[in-house]
Amino acid sequence: MYPTSQGIPALPDLTHPDELIQFGDRILSLSLGLGIFLVVFGLAIAAIKWTYRQPEPPFPLLEDWVGSYLVLLQKLPHFILILAFLIGGFFLSSTLANRYHHWEQSRVQDIATSVSGELLEQPSPRIRYVIEEPYKYSNWINGQLVEIEDTREVNRFLALSGSEIAVTLNQSTDVSNNKAIYLAEFEGEYEVINSLREPRTFFFEIPPPSGYSLLQNFKVERDGERMLQINPGDYGFPFALQPGEETRFRVTYKAQGGPRWVYNSQGESLSNFRLTALANFPKADFASGIIPTARNQERSGTRFTWVFEDNVSVRNPFGVFTATETVRKTGVLPRLLLLAPGVFLWWIVLLYLSVPMRLIDVCLAGGLFFAGLLSLTYFSRVMDVTLAWLLLSPILLVLVWGLGNQKRASLAALICTIAGAVLPIWGLIGSYTGLTLSVAGLLSVVWLALRHWYGGVGRLRF
């Protein structure tokens, strides 16, 4: 049973009702603080106006402070707007990061669940025979400890002289839970030689595969003659062999189960062993780390072959399973979304230091940035995240060209967007994060140095 996927712990998610209520309570408390600030701010404005109405200011030093304060008041709406974008962008990004993390984990869980379940495991048959061996034990008789000699039956096993197994696997889907299932057609031929010095009665023991949901046409034949079960549920078939005599067994059946099939040699030594598994479905691969002797692609699937002409001991079972789709770059987009407010601040500072910015420009730039992140989040669900940003970044560059009313200012906005938005996002979703961010930082500093030391722009304009 797989655990239910959840979001990133301790991160606000505005899609949760309880967190939305808590966020509303914080907004109310902040509104009270903002109201007090506005009252104090109004009193400060009134004091400034009163000071300038006087023929001579009561405090000469206050005139310089008033001038600096007025400059600060001119910039204050920009700071408030940027702060609002940073706070709102943080909550938006954290919510998207939680949603995307939840979607990634659900996707991984769905893929794992599609191939979960019991496997079809066929144990290797055993050739058992019984011998009598003497043993001694002690017992009290008439108050005396007497040593008694007796005999007991002990199971011994004869190694198979040869094994040739062929299995055909077809894959289907269980409509009740959308899980993959295997339809296996098994055929095995086993060679047995009595290597003992006396004739013996042996038992050919081959249990049916474990983990099946349907087993049909299970049949055991010896030299072309079908062997019948003596007791229901007992899969030990007796036969007799003279010293050096050889016989062959053939086992066939059809089974349904899966979605993995394995053949377990139970740690026994194998001789003249050959196993061929034909998987009639895509994405088939061998299991348990036993590398096949040959692997051939056929029209309908893949044929795996294991051949050992001499004796060999195999601890892991042979097997075939369906390789699931590889989920790559998990956690990349949530990381980008959590760092998105910082990237936005990087970009907006570059714009302020390069081109004149009005309040409407800041609003459009902030809306464009976070709308691009929202589009990137949902486009990456249907395509690779790098491909999605490759399609979105040219749109961003075309739109920011309109920030400048002259060609030089538009070029400056374009360079700032490349250095402050496009490259940092590439770095956070790509493989070379540190290198890309270093290039973006170096490009930002070089651009500002060239702009302000050699471009003749030395002050900010709002």
Buried (B, 14 or more C-beta within 10 A) or exposed (E): EEEEBEBBEEBBBBEBEEBBEEBEEEEEEEEEEEEEEEEEEEEEEEEBEEBEEEEEEEEEEBEEEBEEBEEEEEEEEBEEBBEEBBEEBBBBBBBBBBBBBBBBBEBBBEBEBBBBBEBBBBBBBBBBBEEEEEEEEEEEEEEEEEEEEEEEEEEEEBBBBBBBBBBBBBBBEBEEEEBBBBBBBBBBBBBBBBEBEEEBEBBBBBBBBBBBEEBEEBEBBBEEEEBEEEEEEEBBBEBEBEEEEEBBBBBBBBBBBBBBBBBBBEEBEBBBBBBBBBBBBEBBBBBBEBEBEEEEEEEEBBBBBBEBEEEEEBEEBBBBBBEBEEEEBEEBBBBBBBBBBBBBBBBBBBBBBBBBBEEEBBEBBBEBBBEBBBBBBEBBEEEEBBEBBEEBBEEBBEBBBEBBEEEEBBBBBBBBBBBBBBBBBBBBBBEEBEEBBEBBBEBBEEBBEEBBEEBEBEEEEE
